[in-house]
Amino acid sequence: MPKIKFSQKNIAGIQPPAHGQIVYRDSQTPYLAIIARQSGSKTFYYIRRIHGALLQIKIASCNEITCQQAQTIAQQKTLQLANPESVSLNHTEKLTLHFAFDQWQKNATARGDREKSIRDVLCRIAIHIPQSIMNSEINHIRKADIQSLYNHLAATISHTTARHIIVYIAAAINTLIKMEYPIQRNPAKNITMHPPVQRERFLQEDEIKRFFQAIHQSESQMFKDFVLVALFTS
């Protein structure tokens, strides 16, 4: 994490990274940081470790408060945390892959994703991702670790299962990045994988009747129309 002297001029000069995000530390105020993202956003954070656990608290966007205000807030938080008992466990989280999947599950449930689909994903990761990786902090997981996991699953299970697991990992980590946790990069991105197998599937004669019955049982007229138009226009 690069250190710079936080000032309005220096903050304005911070350029967004080409990919992901980058964390800048204030050389004058302990634990005060700015996370600059590819989107162009810059956000003040209070980031430190307490008893080995990562404490990260979002302060505000750099457009919402001044540098001096952010420094004052960071100093106040340091004074508040001088007593270890004052640390709120709700704000102290180890940013492990396990934590990422917990947050992914909460978001998927809030979006209204099917409960069975969520359970299927959690079941697959419990079976195929070693606890040594699940319990590792994301910023300590190397791309090589994820590539090695993919290669192992592809060789021992199947290319399709291996691909799905990597996609799940990338999605869980992206959940934390979108929530503005201080994740430096997504190690599950740009993993070298076998191309998906293309399959053709045709309805058998005894399946056609059940297929149209299932379409007409749908409560969505838009869905019915879409499927029938796609079917009859190829």
ROLUMMI-571569 format. One record per residue: residue number from 1; residue in one letter; x, y, z of N, C-alpha, C in turn. Coordinates in nm, 4 decimals, padded with zeros to 6 digits, always signed. Atoms other than C-alpha are relative to their C-alpha. Layout:
R pos code      n.X      n.Y      n.Z     ca.X     ca.Y     ca.Z      c.X      c.Y      c.Z
R NUM    A        X        Y        Z        X        Y        Z        X        Y        Z
...
This chain:
R pos code      n.X      n.Y      n.Z     ca.X     ca.Y     ca.Z      c.X      c.Y      c.Z
R   1    M +00.0843 -00.1182 +00.0000 +00.0000 +00.0000 +00.0000 +00.0888 +00.1245 +00.0000
R   2    P -00.0838 -00.1201 +00.0037 +00.1681 +00.3256 -00.1071 -00.0431 +00.1027 +00.1041
R   3    K +00.0283 -00.1068 -00.0957 +00.1941 +00.6080 +00.1453 +00.0245 +00.1347 -00.0667
R   4    I -00.0174 -00.1362 +00.0488 +00.1422 +00.9723 +00.0512 -00.0496 +00.0950 +00.1078
R   5    K +00.0500 -00.1015 -00.0918 +00.0820 +01.2925 +00.2419 -00.1369 +00.0456 -00.0495
R   6    F +00.1342 -00.0361 +00.0413 -00.2934 +01.3473 +00.2303 -00.0189 +00.1513 +00.0057
R   7    S +00.0376 -00.1411 +00.0121 -00.3861 +01.6949 +00.1112 -00.1003 +00.0070 -00.1136
R   8    Q +00.1002 -00.0108 +00.1058 -00.6617 +01.8194 -00.1133 +00.0659 -00.0094 -00.1376
R   9    K -00.0693 +00.0018 +00.1285 -00.4095 +01.8686 -00.3946 +00.0471 -00.1413 -00.0350
R  10    N -00.0521 +00.1337 +00.0268 -00.2486 +01.5251 -00.3575 -00.1120 -00.1003 -00.0257
R  11    I +00.1136 +00.0906 +00.0199 -00.5846 +01.3499 -00.3318 -00.0600 +00.0203 -00.1392
R  12    A +00.0534 -00.0286 +00.1339 -00.7067 +01.5246 -00.6458 +00.0893 -00.0600 -00.1084
R  13    G -00.0943 +00.0531 +00.0982 -00.3951 +01.3963 -00.8210 +00.0026 -00.1520 -00.0084
R  14    I +00.0042 +00.1463 +00.0038 -00.4682 +01.0297 -00.7434 -00.0768 -00.0450 -00.1237
R  15    Q +00.0632 +00.0493 +00.1221 -00.5454 +00.8532 -01.0706 -00.0625 -00.1374 +00.0251
R  16    P +00.0611 +00.1324 -00.0183 -00.7840 +00.5565 -01.0865 +00.0886 -00.1083 -00.0596
R  17    P -00.0826 +00.1097 +00.0546 -00.6053 +00.2213 -01.1351 -00.0607 -00.0547 -00.1282
R  18    A +00.0493 +00.0589 +00.1250 -00.6344 +00.0418 -01.4672 -00.0966 -00.1150 +00.0277
R  19    H +00.0870 +00.1125 -00.0351 -00.7958 -00.2538 -01.2915 -00.0219 -00.0004 +00.1510
R  20    G +00.0268 +00.0215 -00.1416 -00.9640 -00.3140 -00.9561 +00.0109 +00.1263 +00.0831
R  21    Q -00.0127 -00.1123 -00.0916 -00.8597 -00.0821 -00.6756 +00.1394 +00.0038 +00.0596
R  22    I -00.1292 -00.0151 -00.0666 -00.5560 +00.0508 -00.4913 -00.0220 +00.0783 +00.1288
R  23    V +00.0152 -00.0625 -00.1315 -00.5201 +00.1534 -00.1249 +00.1197 +00.0897 +00.0258
R  24    Y -00.1036 -00.0966 -00.0372 -00.3240 +00.4661 -00.0273 -00.0095 +00.0285 +00.1490
R  25    R -00.0054 -00.0324 -00.1415 -00.2136 +00.5301 +00.3320 +00.0453 +00.1445 +00.0189
R  26    D -00.0423 -00.1364 -00.0331 -00.1802 +00.8760 +00.4860 +00.1309 -00.0080 +00.0779
R  27    S -00.1305 +00.0031 -00.0674 +00.1822 +00.9352 +00.5857 -00.0025 +00.0765 +00.1315
R  28    Q +00.0061 -00.0809 -00.1217 +00.0688 +01.1713 +00.8633 -00.0971 -00.0546 +00.1045
R  29    T +00.1037 +00.0447 -00.0924 -00.2415 +01.0102 +01.0163 -00.0069 -00.1518 +00.0014
R  30    P +00.0039 +00.1463 -00.0063 -00.2171 +00.6476 +01.1351 -00.1394 -00.0555 -00.0308
R  31    Y +00.1200 +00.0780 +00.0316 -00.4784 +00.4084 +00.9930 -00.0965 +00.0697 -00.0961
R  32    L +00.0858 -00.0662 +00.0976 -00.6305 +00.6655 +00.7555 +00.0442 -00.0427 -00.1399
R  33    A -00.0311 +00.0488 +00.1344 -00.6514 +00.5361 +00.4003 -00.1027 +00.0508 -00.1001
R  34    I +00.0913 -00.0284 +00.1111 -00.8070 +00.6107 +00.0636 +00.0026 -00.1208 -00.0925
R  35    I +00.0091 +00.1059 +00.1000 -00.9311 +00.3364 -00.1655 -00.0453 +00.0644 -00.1309
R  36    A +00.0313 -00.0526 +00.1338 -00.9201 +00.4474 -00.5300 -00.0363 -00.1172 -00.0888
R  37    R +00.0497 +00.1106 +00.0809 -01.1174 +00.2328 -00.7717 +00.0048 +00.0341 -00.1482
R  38    Q -00.0029 -00.0136 +00.1458 -01.1157 +00.1739 -01.1447 -00.1113 +00.0913 -00.0494
R  39    S +00.1145 -00.0828 +00.0389 -01.4549 +00.3497 -01.1614 +00.0278 +00.1491 +00.0137
R  40    G -00.0320 -00.1405 -00.0229 -01.2882 +00.6742 -01.0509 -00.0361 +00.0475 +00.1390
R  41    S +00.0380 -00.0399 -00.1353 -01.4309 +00.6794 -00.6972 +00.1209 -00.0025 +00.0936
R  42    K -00.1034 -00.0052 -00.1040 -01.2085 +00.7703 -00.4002 -00.0721 +00.0114 +00.1341
R  43    T +00.0728 +00.0076 -00.1253 -01.3204 +00.6846 -00.0480 +00.0966 -00.0075 +00.1175
R  44    F -00.0787 +00.0066 -00.1227 -01.1726 +00.7501 +00.2974 -00.0408 -00.1229 +00.0810
R  45    Y +00.0233 +00.1146 -00.0878 -01.1363 +00.4422 +00.5202 +00.0914 +00.0102 +00.1219
R  46    Y -00.0839 +00.0215 -00.1171 -01.0070 +00.3712 +00.8678 +00.0331 -00.1483 -00.0001
R  47    I -00.0400 +00.1398 +00.0163 -00.8043 +00.0480 +00.8345 +00.1158 -00.0316 +00.0942
R  48    R -00.1080 +00.0457 -00.0887 -00.6007 -00.1314 +01.0995 -00.0274 -00.1438 +00.0425
R  49    R +00.0168 +00.1340 -00.0556 -00.5469 -00.4707 +01.2590 -00.0011 +00.0077 +00.1525
R  50    I +00.0076 +00.0093 -00.1456 -00.6476 -00.5489 +01.6159 -00.0057 -00.1479 +00.0353
R  51    H -00.0092 +00.1407 -00.0372 -00.5444 -00.8848 +01.7625 -00.0045 -00.0903 -00.1238
R  52    G -00.0066 +00.0798 +00.1219 -00.4802 -01.0093 +01.4097 -00.1192 +00.0116 -00.0913
R  53    A +00.1206 -00.0148 +00.0818 -00.8296 -00.9242 +01.2856 +00.0022 +00.1355 -00.0697
R  54    L +00.0018 -00.1232 +00.0778 -00.8790 -00.6643 +01.0147 -00.1216 +00.0836 +00.0365
R  55    L +00.1069 -00.0953 -00.0287 -01.0826 -00.3630 +01.1216 -00.0020 +00.1017 -00.1126
R  56    Q +00.0103 -00.0983 +00.1072 -01.2045 -00.1537 +00.8309 -00.1345 +00.0702 +00.0124
R  57    I +00.1209 -00.0803 -00.0156 -01.4569 +00.1274 +00.8618 -00.0013 +00.1069 -00.1091
R  58    K +00.0139 -00.1027 +00.1028 -01.5781 +00.3378 +00.5732 -00.0313 +00.1329 +00.0673
R  59    I +00.0247 -00.1327 -00.0572 -01.5613 +00.7081 +00.6584 -00.0936 +00.0796 -00.0907
R  60    A +00.0837 -00.0750 +00.0942 -01.6935 +00.8919 +00.3527 +00.0736 +00.0122 -00.1321
R  61    S -00.0616 -00.0271 +00.1289 -01.6319 +00.9689 -00.0112 +00.0885 +00.1236 +00.0116
R  62    C -00.0901 -00.1165 -00.0010 -01.3469 +01.2092 -00.0765 -00.0703 +00.1249 -00.0520
R  63    N +00.0760 -00.1147 +00.0488 -01.6052 +01.4324 -00.2446 -00.0953 +00.0550 +00.1060
R  64    E +00.0988 -00.0389 -00.1006 -01.8197 +01.4482 +00.0699 +00.0612 +00.0758 +00.1168
R  65    I -00.0656 -00.0696 -00.1110 -01.5678 +01.5618 +00.3331 +00.1410 +00.0403 -00.0421
R  66    T -00.1352 -00.0460 +00.0321 -01.2322 +01.7390 +00.3353 +00.1025 -00.0959 +00.0572
R  67    C -00.1106 +00.0801 -00.0509 -00.8967 +01.5795 +00.3990 +00.0154 +00.0208 +00.1511
R  68    Q -00.0160 -00.0319 -00.1418 -00.8751 +01.7578 +00.7368 -00.1097 -00.0661 +00.0837
R  69    Q +00.1101 +00.0642 -00.0723 -01.2167 +01.6248 +00.8416 +00.0244 -00.1504 +00.0129
R  70    A -00.0284 +00.1434 -00.0038 -01.1168 +01.2700 +00.7512 +00.1106 -00.0310 +00.1001
R  71    Q -00.1094 +00.0203 -00.0952 -00.7942 +01.3039 +00.9508 -00.0498 +00.0114 +00.1438
R  72    T +00.0563 -00.0169 -00.1344 -00.9884 +01.4280 +01.2526 -00.0815 -00.1221 +00.0404
R  73    I +00.0819 +00.1183 -00.0285 -01.2331 +01.1360 +01.2295 +00.0888 -00.1205 +00.0300
R  74    A -00.0913 +00.1121 -00.0221 -00.9460 +00.8860 +01.2034 +00.0668 +00.0101 +00.1366
R  75    Q -00.0621 -00.0194 -00.1306 -00.7767 +01.0367 +01.5096 -00.0980 -00.0307 +00.1125
R  76    Q +00.1024 +00.0280 -00.1010 -01.1031 +01.0160 +01.7043 -00.0224 -00.1497 +00.0150
R  77    K +00.0204 +00.1448 -00.0061 -01.1455 +00.6501 +01.6131 +00.1173 -00.0680 +00.0698
R  78    T -00.1171 +00.0565 -00.0673 -00.7913 +00.5753 +01.7278 -00.0121 +00.0179 +00.1508
R  79    L +00.0197 -00.0235 -00.1434 -00.8701 +00.7326 +02.0668 -00.1092 -00.0919 +00.0560
R  80    Q +00.1091 +00.0866 -00.0444 -01.1963 +00.5359 +02.0899 +00.0468 -00.1434 +00.0157
R  81    L -00.0461 +00.1389 +00.0007 -01.0107 +00.2125 +02.0186 +00.1200 -00.0233 +00.0902
R  82    A -00.1127 +00.0153 -00.0918 -00.7382 +00.2779 +02.2753 -00.0303 -00.1062 +00.1040
R  83    N +00.0452 +00.1057 -00.0892 -00.9437 +00.0520 +02.5020 -00.0470 -00.1161 -00.0862
R  84    P +00.0372 +00.1114 +00.0877 -00.9573 -00.2897 +02.3270 -00.1440 -00.0458 +00.0175
R  85    E +00.1366 +00.0446 -00.0239 -01.2946 -00.3631 +02.4896 -00.1016 +00.0832 -00.0748
R  86    S +00.0934 -00.0880 +00.0706 -01.4460 -00.0767 +02.2933 -00.0174 -00.0387 -00.1459
R  87    V +00.0088 +00.0399 +00.1401 -01.3940 -00.2523 +01.9609 -00.1293 -00.0761 -00.0235
R  88    S +00.1249 +00.0674 +00.0337 -01.7272 -00.3507 +01.8090 +00.0299 -00.1202 -00.0872
R  89    L -00.0242 +00.1207 +00.0781 -01.7174 -00.7094 +01.6861 -00.0692 +00.0060 -00.1348
R  90    N +00.0710 -00.0118 +00.1269 -01.9596 -00.6065 +01.4132 +00.0871 +00.0630 -00.1072
R  91    H -00.0857 -00.0678 +00.0975 -01.6826 -00.4031 +01.2516 +00.1316 -00.0730 -00.0208
R  92    T -00.1261 +00.0713 +00.0096 -01.3987 -00.6513 +01.3024 -00.0231 -00.1325 -00.0698
R  93    E +00.0207 +00.1212 +00.0781 -01.3969 -00.9149 +01.0333 +00.1296 -00.0373 -00.0700
R  94    K -00.1076 +00.0480 +00.0841 -01.1308 -01.1285 +00.8833 -00.0588 -00.0214 -00.1387
R  95    L +00.0546 +00.0058 +00.1353 -01.1850 -01.0918 +00.5108 +00.0447 -00.1284 -00.0683
R  96    T -00.0310 +00.1314 +00.0552 -01.1640 -01.4620 +00.4374 -00.0971 -00.0337 -00.1121
R  97    L +00.0913 +00.0465 +00.1039 -01.3201 -01.6484 +00.1490 -00.1298 -00.0496 +00.0636
R  98    H +00.1203 +00.0438 -00.0726 -01.5608 -01.7977 +00.4045 -00.0913 +00.1195 +00.0259
R  99    F +00.0778 -00.1219 -00.0236 -01.6726 -01.4442 +00.4989 -00.0613 +00.0504 -00.1308
R 100    A +00.0505 -00.0455 +00.1303 -01.7094 -01.3585 +00.1282 -00.1238 -00.0791 -00.0402
R 101    F +00.1168 +00.0804 +00.0350 -01.9480 -01.6496 +00.0741 -00.1180 +00.0274 +00.0931
R 102    D +00.1085 -00.0396 -00.0911 -02.1467 -01.5489 +00.3838 -00.0710 +00.1240 -00.0535
R 103    Q +00.0593 -00.1228 +00.0529 -02.1979 -01.2032 +00.2336 -00.0701 -00.0257 -00.1334
R 104    W +00.0640 +00.0360 +00.1274 -02.2733 -01.3522 -00.1091 -00.1362 -00.0627 +00.0258
R 105    Q +00.1260 +00.0673 -00.0325 -02.5425 -01.5725 +00.0479 -00.1056 +00.1018 +00.0445
R 106    K +00.0947 -00.1021 -00.0464 -02.7028 -01.2731 +00.2236 -00.0516 +00.0834 -00.1174
R 107    N +00.0411 -00.0801 +00.1164 -02.7050 -01.0723 -00.1009 -00.0903 -00.0803 -00.0929
R 108    A +00.0807 +00.0840 +00.0879 -02.8431 -01.3631 -00.3037 -00.1404 -00.0180 +00.0578
R 109    T +00.1308 +00.0143 -00.0648 -03.1231 -01.4127 -00.0499 -00.0796 +00.1296 -00.0120
R 110    A +00.0676 -00.1298 +00.0098 -03.2014 -01.0398 -00.0501 -00.0486 +00.0279 -00.1418
R 111    R +00.0403 -00.0180 +00.1398 -03.2177 -01.0435 -00.4331 -00.1199 -00.0861 -00.0360
R 112    G +00.1103 +00.0902 +00.0305 -03.4757 -01.3198 -00.4178 +00.0419 -00.1211 -00.0808
R 113    D -00.0442 +00.1204 +00.0709 -03.2587 -01.5931 -00.5698 -00.0656 -00.1228 +00.0622
R 114    R +00.0643 +00.1232 -00.0488 -03.4067 -01.9424 -00.5400 +00.0826 -00.0615 +00.1119
R 115    E -00.0680 +00.0578 -00.1154 -03.3247 -02.0995 -00.2056 +00.0759 -00.1268 -00.0375
R 116    K -00.0666 +00.1238 +00.0428 -03.2416 -02.4306 -00.3753 +00.1296 +00.0302 -00.0735
R 117    S -00.1219 -00.0362 +00.0744 -02.9906 -02.2607 -00.6080 +00.1102 +00.0439 +00.0960
R 118    I -00.0985 -00.0462 -00.0984 -02.8208 -02.0933 -00.3112 +00.0574 -00.1196 +00.0756
R 119    R -00.0459 +00.1188 -00.0736 -02.8053 -02.4238 -00.1207 +00.0934 -00.0844 -00.0862
R 120    D -00.0839 +00.0794 +00.0903 -02.6600 -02.5990 -00.4256 +00.1415 +00.0570 -00.0086
R 121    V -00.1321 -00.0639 +00.0076 -02.3779 -02.3448 -00.4531 +00.0778 -00.0246 +00.1285
R 122    L -00.0682 +00.0167 -00.1283 -02.2965 -02.3641 -00.0801 +00.0425 -00.1449 +00.0218
R 123    C -00.0352 +00.1419 -00.0109 -02.3011 -02.7436 -00.0958 +00.1223 -00.0322 -00.0850
R 124    R -00.1138 +00.0262 +00.0899 -02.0612 -02.7485 -00.3917 +00.1304 +00.0559 +00.0558
R 125    I -00.1251 -00.0580 -00.0506 -01.8117 -02.5116 -00.2321 +00.0465 -00.0732 +00.1254
R 126    A -00.0379 +00.0751 -00.1198 -01.8227 -02.7101 +00.0946 +00.0719 -00.1287 -00.0372
R 127    I -00.0594 +00.1255 +00.0440 -01.7309 -03.0231 -00.0991 +00.1343 +00.0215 -00.0701
R 128    H -00.1130 -00.0110 +00.0932 -01.4762 -02.8869 -00.3461 +00.1063 +00.1028 +00.0375
R 129    I -00.1020 -00.0996 -00.0363 -01.2954 -02.5919 -00.1797 +00.0604 -00.0378 +00.1351
R 130    P -00.0645 +00.0372 -00.1270 -01.0406 -02.6909 +00.0893 -00.0158 +00.1101 +00.1058
R 131    Q +00.0131 -00.0966 -00.1092 -01.0788 -02.5263 +00.4302 +00.1218 +00.0917 +00.0088
R 132    S -00.1206 -00.0839 -00.0031 -00.7217 -02.3999 +00.3985 -00.0169 +00.1236 -00.0872
R 133    I +00.0270 -00.1146 +00.0866 -00.8437 -02.1746 +00.1154 -00.1173 +00.0803 +00.0548
R 134    M +00.1175 -00.0691 -00.0525 -01.1833 -02.0936 +00.2688 +00.0355 +00.0897 +00.1184
R 135    N -00.0365 -00.0758 -00.1196 -01.0172 -01.9705 +00.5886 +00.1141 +00.0981 -00.0230
R 136    S -00.1090 -00.0945 +00.0313 -00.7460 -01.7703 +00.4117 -00.0562 +00.1387 -00.0274
R 137    E +00.0405 -00.1363 +00.0331 -00.7703 -01.3927 +00.3944 +00.0179 +00.0201 -00.1504
R 138    I +00.0023 -00.0124 +00.1458 -00.8522 -01.2961 +00.0374 +00.1247 +00.0709 -00.0516
R 139    N -00.1181 -00.0734 +00.0462 -00.5636 -01.0500 +00.0110 +00.1270 -00.0848 +00.0068
R 140    H -00.1152 +00.0906 -00.0073 -00.3292 -01.3417 +00.0917 -00.0128 -00.1167 -00.0972
R 141    I +00.0184 +00.1079 +00.0972 -00.4764 -01.5781 -00.1688 +00.0618 +00.0417 -00.1333
R 142    R -00.0643 -00.0313 +00.1269 -00.2642 -01.5867 -00.4820 -00.0811 -00.0548 -00.1169
R 143    K +00.0629 +00.0522 +00.1207 -00.3938 -01.6312 -00.8328 +00.0468 -00.1428 -00.0259
R 144    A -00.0541 +00.1346 +00.0190 -00.1663 -01.9362 -00.8457 -00.0739 -00.1024 +00.0853
R 145    D +00.0755 +00.0920 -00.0856 -00.3640 -02.0907 -00.5565 -00.1318 -00.0385 -00.0660
R 146    I +00.1281 +00.0265 +00.0661 -00.6912 -02.0565 -00.7486 +00.0220 -00.0817 -00.1269
R 147    Q -00.0313 +00.0771 +00.1211 -00.5317 -02.1841 -01.0689 +00.0284 -00.1459 +00.0363
R 148    S -00.0303 +00.1355 -00.0443 -00.4001 -02.4864 -00.8792 -00.1271 -00.0747 +00.0396
R 149    L +00.1283 +00.0622 -00.0366 -00.7489 -02.5529 -00.7374 -00.0766 -00.0406 -00.1251
R 150    Y +00.0695 +00.0325 +00.1250 -00.9000 -02.5362 -01.0858 +00.0627 -00.1222 -00.0670
R 151    N -00.0684 +00.1110 +00.0666 -00.6363 -02.7708 -01.2298 -00.0292 -00.1326 +00.0706
R 152    H +00.0259 +00.1217 -00.0777 -00.6935 -03.0214 -00.9491 -00.1424 -00.0502 -00.0243
R 153    L +00.1399 +00.0398 +00.0193 -01.0733 -03.0221 -00.9865 -00.0244 -00.0476 -00.1430
R 154    A +00.0174 +00.0397 +00.1397 -01.0530 -03.0412 -01.3659 +00.0561 -00.1390 -00.0245
R 155    A -00.0641 +00.1294 +00.0207 -00.8240 -03.3429 -01.3421 -00.0689 -00.1124 +00.0765
R 156    T +00.0558 +00.1060 -00.0849 -01.0071 -03.5283 -01.0643 -00.1517 -00.0081 -00.0048
R 157    I +00.1474 +00.0000 +00.0042 -01.3743 -03.4273 -01.1050 -00.0468 +00.0184 -00.1443
R 158    S +00.0355 -00.0300 +00.1392 -01.4585 -03.2536 -01.4342 +00.0331 +00.1450 -00.0283
R 159    H -00.0270 -00.1378 +00.0390 -01.3826 -02.9400 -01.6298 -00.1186 +00.0901 +00.0367
R 160    T +00.1190 -00.0806 -00.0277 -01.7418 -02.8216 -01.5801 -00.0085 +00.0356 +00.1480
R 161    T +00.0027 -00.0274 -00.1439 -01.7321 -02.8564 -01.1996 +00.1087 +00.0988 +00.0381
R 162    A -00.1116 -00.0899 -00.0299 -01.3932 -02.6868 -01.1873 -00.0332 +00.1433 -00.0415
R 163    R +00.0373 -00.1329 +00.0490 -01.5224 -02.3952 -01.3960 -00.1030 +00.0639 +00.0938
R 164    H +00.1038 -00.0540 -00.0875 -01.8309 -02.3546 -01.1749 +00.0579 +00.0482 +00.1326
R 165    I -00.0586 -00.0380 -00.1284 -01.6229 -02.3444 -00.8562 +00.0762 +00.1319 -00.0113
R 166    I -00.0757 -00.1244 +00.0183 -01.3956 -02.0711 -00.9928 -00.0958 +00.1173 -00.0197
R 167    V +00.0997 -00.1058 +00.0199 -01.6989 -01.8694 -01.1066 -00.0630 +00.0385 +00.1332
R 168    Y +00.0580 -00.0297 -00.1314 -01.8500 -01.9003 -00.7562 +00.0970 +00.0825 +00.0852
R 169    I -00.0999 -00.0727 -00.0796 -01.5259 -01.7845 -00.5926 +00.0101 +00.1446 -00.0467
R 170    A -00.0111 -00.1359 +00.0549 -01.4969 -01.4840 -00.8258 -00.1217 +00.0830 +00.0383
R 171    A +00.1226 -00.0728 -00.0328 -01.8608 -01.3883 -00.7589 -00.0029 +00.0391 +00.1467
R 172    A +00.0001 -00.0295 -00.1434 -01.8204 -01.4099 -00.3800 +00.0960 +00.1141 +00.0325
R 173    I -00.0978 -00.1064 -00.0250 -01.5082 -01.1922 -00.3828 -00.0487 +00.1321 -00.0585
R 174    N +00.0555 -00.1223 +00.0598 -01.6745 -00.9433 -00.6185 -00.1079 +00.0611 +00.0887
R 175    T +00.1001 -00.0509 -00.0932 -01.9544 -00.9151 -00.3617 +00.0648 +00.0931 +00.1022
R 176    L -00.0699 -00.0847 -00.0972 -01.7050 -00.7783 -00.1069 +00.0544 +00.1261 -00.0652
R 177    I -00.0547 -00.1168 +00.0696 -01.5443 -00.5485 -00.3644 -00.1102 +00.1029 -00.0242
R 178    K +00.1119 -00.0909 +00.0231 -01.8853 -00.4015 -00.4536 -00.0480 +00.0641 +00.1295
R 179    M +00.0381 -00.0550 -00.1300 -01.9524 -00.3525 -00.0808 +00.1090 +00.0905 +00.0563
R 180    E -00.1097 -00.0906 -00.0306 -01.6272 -00.1518 -00.0723 +00.0871 -00.0459 +00.1172
R 181    Y -00.1000 +00.0516 -00.0922 -01.4300 -00.3822 +00.1545 +00.1371 +00.0180 -00.0659
R 182    P -00.1332 -00.0265 +00.0579 -01.0545 -00.3217 +00.1114 +00.0662 -00.1242 -00.0577
R 183    I -00.0573 +00.1149 +00.0709 -00.9881 -00.6109 -00.1256 +00.0883 +00.0554 -00.1113
R 184    Q -00.0952 -00.0573 +00.0954 -00.6784 -00.5412 -00.3350 -00.0258 -00.0467 -00.1418
R 185    R +00.0286 +00.0528 +00.1330 -00.7708 -00.7684 -00.6287 -00.0746 -00.1299 +00.0153
R 186    N +00.0742 +00.1260 -00.0014 -00.9803 -01.0691 -00.7202 +00.0895 -00.1093 -00.0582
R 187    P -00.0935 +00.1016 +00.0505 -00.7436 -01.3700 -00.7460 -00.0659 -00.1052 -00.0887
R 188    A +00.0688 +00.0987 +00.0832 -01.0131 -01.5744 -00.9224 -00.0290 +00.0529 -00.1407
R 189    K +00.0203 -00.0554 +00.1340 -01.0175 -01.3450 -01.2278 +00.1097 -00.0475 -00.0942
R 190    N -00.0942 +00.0337 +00.1069 -00.8525 -01.4456 -01.5555 +00.0760 -00.1302 +00.0256
R 191    I -00.0588 +00.1326 -00.0173 -00.7879 -01.8044 -01.4515 -00.0062 -00.0750 -00.1337
R 192    T -00.0034 +00.0758 +00.1245 -00.6844 -02.0256 -01.7444 -00.0853 -00.1256 +00.0155
R 193    M +00.0922 +00.1127 -00.0105 -00.9688 -02.2728 -01.7990 -00.0259 -00.0601 -00.1370
R 194    H +00.0375 +00.0651 +00.1246 -01.0711 -02.5249 -02.0610 -00.1282 +00.0639 -00.0532
R 195    P +00.1239 -00.0560 +00.0556 -01.3368 -02.3940 -02.3005 -00.1178 -00.0891 +00.0355
R 196    P +00.1176 +00.0812 -00.0334 -01.6901 -02.5059 -02.2084 -00.0365 -00.0941 -00.1135
R 197    V +00.0400 +00.0997 +00.0998 -01.8148 -02.8162 -02.3846 -00.1351 +00.0400 -00.0578
R 198    Q +00.1248 -00.0344 +00.0665 -02.0818 -02.7323 -02.6415 -00.0824 -00.1268 -00.0216
R 199    R +00.0862 +00.1169 +00.0152 -02.3748 -02.9727 -02.6327 -00.1274 +00.0381 -00.0729
R 200    E +00.1293 -00.0182 +00.0648 -02.6840 -03.0091 -02.8479 -00.0984 -00.0950 +00.0657
R 201    R +00.1021 +00.0819 -00.0657 -03.0040 -03.1352 -02.6903 -00.1309 +00.0177 -00.0734
R 202    F +00.1269 -00.0045 +00.0708 -03.3248 -03.2218 -02.8715 -00.1064 -00.0685 +00.0845
R 203    L +00.1103 +00.0623 -00.0713 -03.6635 -03.2969 -02.7192 -00.0383 -00.1316 -00.0660
R 204    Q +00.0486 +00.1272 +00.0505 -03.7684 -03.6572 -02.7526 -00.1519 +00.0077 -00.0159
R 205    E +00.1433 -00.0042 +00.0312 -04.1180 -03.7376 -02.8753 -00.0850 +00.0014 +00.1260
R 206    D +00.0808 +00.0081 -00.1215 -04.2450 -03.8243 -02.5269 +00.0190 +00.1226 +00.0901
R 207    E -00.0257 -00.1184 -00.0813 -04.1039 -03.4964 -02.3877 -00.0735 +00.1237 -00.0525
R 208    I +00.0565 -00.1195 +00.0620 -04.2748 -03.2543 -02.6285 -00.1267 +00.0453 +00.0720
R 209    K +00.1257 -00.0350 -00.0663 -04.6175 -03.2694 -02.4603 +00.0268 +00.0625 +00.1364
R 210    R -00.0315 -00.0536 -00.1340 -04.4692 -03.2143 -02.1117 +00.0646 +00.1375 -00.0109
R 211    F -00.0668 -00.1292 +00.0205 -04.2590 -02.9284 -02.2507 -00.1026 +00.1124 -00.0171
R 212    F +00.1010 -00.1038 +00.0233 -04.5618 -02.7328 -02.3796 -00.0919 +00.0167 +00.1214
R 213    Q +00.0797 -00.0122 -00.1216 -04.7588 -02.8111 -02.0630 +00.0718 +00.0880 +00.1023
R 214    A -00.0773 -00.0790 -00.0954 -04.4814 -02.6631 -01.8530 -00.0002 +00.1476 -00.0385
R 215    I +00.0033 -00.1393 +00.0452 -04.4747 -02.3460 -02.0665 -00.1326 +00.0645 +00.0350
R 216    H +00.1324 -00.0585 -00.0210 -04.8494 -02.2904 -02.0402 -00.0357 +00.0101 +00.1474
R 217    Q +00.0248 -00.0104 -00.1431 -04.8396 -02.3430 -01.6633 +00.0703 +00.1191 +00.0628
R 218    S -00.0711 -00.1172 -00.0515 -04.6084 -02.0433 -01.6240 -00.0976 +00.1150 +00.0247
R 219    E +00.0861 -00.1134 -00.0337 -04.7693 -01.7410 -01.4549 +00.0374 +00.1247 -00.0802
R 220    S -00.0472 -00.1165 +00.0746 -04.5715 -01.5038 -01.6764 -00.0369 -00.0116 -00.1471
R 221    Q +00.0360 +00.0000 +00.1408 -04.7341 -01.4288 -02.0121 +00.1193 +00.0412 -00.0864
R 222    M -00.1185 -00.0440 +00.0758 -04.4144 -01.2529 -02.1213 +00.0950 -00.1175 -00.0232
R 223    F -00.0872 +00.1168 +00.0144 -04.2158 -01.5711 -02.0556 -00.0563 -00.0961 -00.1049
R 224    K +00.0624 +00.0895 +00.0979 -04.4650 -01.7827 -02.2525 +00.0230 +00.0509 -00.1416
R 225    D -00.0144 -00.0575 +00.1339 -04.4552 -01.5434 -02.5479 +00.1444 -00.0086 -00.0486
R 226    F -00.1412 +00.0005 +00.0387 -04.0762 -01.5228 -02.5446 +00.0437 -00.1391 -00.0451
R 227    V -00.0432 +00.1367 +00.0315 -04.0239 -01.9005 -02.5411 -00.0617 -00.0468 -00.1309
R 228    L +00.0673 +00.0458 +00.1225 -04.2813 -01.9657 -02.8146 +00.0536 +00.0706 -00.1234
R 229    V -00.0562 -00.0740 +00.1140 -04.1474 -01.6883 -03.0407 +00.1393 -00.0528 -00.0320
R 230    A -00.1371 +00.0515 +00.0214 -03.7895 -01.8137 -02.9899 -00.0055 -00.1385 -00.0624
R 231    L +00.0101 +00.1373 +00.0497 -03.9003 -02.1703 -03.0574 -00.0391 -00.0036 -00.1478
R 232    F +00.0527 +00.0072 +00.1360 -04.0926 -02.1039 -03.3772 +00.0791 +00.0830 -00.1000
R 233    T -00.0838 -00.0782 +00.0920 -03.8413 -01.8560 -03.5210 +00.1457 -00.0460 +00.0012
R 234    S -00.1369 +00.0561 -00.0121 -03.5343 -02.0652 -03.4299 +00.0995 +00.1046 +00.0470
